[in-house]
Amino acid sequence: GDKRAVLDAVHQFEELNRIYPRDAQILRLLGDSYLATDRSDAAIQTIVKLLGGLPPGSSSWFRAKLQLIRAYRAGARTSDAVKTLKLLELLHPDLGGPQLFEEFQKEKLRLEI
């Protein structure tokens, strides 16, 4: 069923990542697929790698930061999620613009900060 399809997707993204190790789109999708299969540690590693290749302050960088916060929360690393979000908010009060701002606010509510 759906679980099998997601696991197949993870495998395909892992293969693509081996061929194109720095491709941001593949890293983002791989991180999402790890989160969907409850592999938060793998998701965190993948998203950190993704962030290393994105221009800081870009829309894709903010989206990756949001993905990282969600991965930390999924992996019960609440303190890391809170620290990441608070630092991001301190350095970038607009949090990437109105649409992303709303997503970050939802994370703040989930993290109770």
Phi and psi in degrees as a GROMACS rama.xvg file:
@    title "Ramachandran Plot"
@    xaxis  label "Phi"
@    yaxis  label "Psi"
@TYPE xy
-62.4999  -39.6536  ASP-2
-60.4295  -43.5117  LYS-3
-61.3773  -42.8856  ARG-4
-63.2779  -40.7448  ALA-5
-66.9785  -42.5905  VAL-6
-63.289  -37.8201  LEU-7
-62.9592  -40.7823  ASP-8
-63.3211  -43.1939  ALA-9
-56.7262  -48.2705  VAL-10
-60.2926  -43.6907  HIS-11
-64.5961  -41.9227  GLN-12
-66.8519  -35.4571  PHE-13
-63.7606  -41.582  GLU-14
-62.8718  -46.0965  GLU-15
-62.6575  -37.3688  LEU-16
-66.3077  -32.7156  ASN-17
-65.9465  -37.7086  ARG-18
-77.8753  -40.986  ILE-19
-123.83  75.5443  TYR-20
-65.113  -18.6431  PRO-21
-109.615  5.41421  ARG-22
-69.3481  116.275  ASP-23
-62.5764  -40.9923  ALA-24
-63.6623  -43.6953  GLN-25
-64.8974  -43.856  ILE-26
-61.4305  -41.304  LEU-27
-62.9532  -47.0669  ARG-28
-66.997  -36.8909  LEU-29
-64.1526  -44.2238  LEU-30
-59.485  -44.0043  GLY-31
-61.1738  -42.3764  ASP-32
-69.2746  -34.416  SER-33
-63.8224  -42.06  TYR-34
-62.7275  -39.8953  LEU-35
-66.5388  -20.8945  ALA-36
-109.72  21.6219  THR-37
58.1012  36.0989  ASP-38
-111.438  67.7844  ARG-39
-64.3898  -35.5423  SER-40
-63.2472  -43.531  ASP-41
-65.513  -38.1066  ALA-42
-62.6203  -45.3283  ALA-43
-60.5422  -47.2575  ILE-44
-58.7491  -43.6209  GLN-45
-65.9369  -43.1226  THR-46
-69.1165  -37.8657  ILE-47
-61.4749  -41.4932  VAL-48
-62.8873  -42.5426  LYS-49
-59.9452  -47.7385  LEU-50
-58.8761  -34.5354  LEU-51
-62.4332  -22.3371  GLY-52
-104.916  2.29664  GLY-53
-102.924  145.807  LEU-54
-67.5837  121.978  PRO-55
-55.6833  135.784  PRO-56
89.0371  -7.64886  GLY-57
-76.3673  162.537  SER-58
-58.2898  -43.3658  SER-59
-66.4311  -32.3487  SER-60
-66.7887  -43.913  TRP-61
-63.7684  -39.7855  PHE-62
-63.5106  -39.2234  ARG-63
-67.3813  -37.6198  ALA-64
-61.1636  -42.2828  LYS-65
-62.3831  -43.4556  LEU-66
-61.9052  -40.0621  GLN-67
-64.4152  -44.0446  LEU-68
-60.0453  -43.0176  ILE-69
-64.6707  -38.6374  ARG-70
-66.6428  -42.06  ALA-71
-59.0456  -44.8708  TYR-72
-64.0869  -42.5791  ARG-73
-63.4352  -31.6128  ALA-74
-91.3768  15.2145  GLY-75
59.2182  29.2365  ALA-76
-102.995  59.6215  ARG-77
-57.9699  -42.0448  THR-78
-62.9152  -37.5451  SER-79
-66.8141  -39.5782  ASP-80
-63.0975  -46.0222  ALA-81
-63.9739  -45.7597  VAL-82
-61.42  -44.7407  LYS-83
-62.0493  -45.5198  THR-84
-68.3935  -42.8976  LEU-85
-64.7779  -41.8608  LYS-86
-65.5541  -43.0097  LEU-87
-60.0988  -43.7751  LEU-88
-66.766  -35.2579  GLU-89
-66.2655  -45.3502  LEU-90
-81.7692  -27.3957  LEU-91
-136.835  76.8818  HIS-92
-56.4618  -27.1483  PRO-93
-80.2835  -10.4349  ASP-94
49.6467  40.128  LEU-95
86.5299  7.99746  GLY-96
108.824  171.268  GLY-97
-54.7846  -46.3479  PRO-98
-65.7619  -48.7514  GLN-99
-68.7441  -34.2927  LEU-100
-54.2807  -44.795  PHE-101
-60.7429  -43.2163  GLU-102
-63.746  -41.79  GLU-103
-65.2901  -37.0036  PHE-104
-62.8937  -38.6991  GLN-105
-62.0382  -39.7672  LYS-106
-65.2782  -39.5006  GLU-107
-59.4901  -41.5231  LYS-108
-65.1559  -43.225  LEU-109
-63.0183  -34.4447  ARG-110
-88.8491  -4.04262  LEU-111
59.7235  45.7431  GLU-112
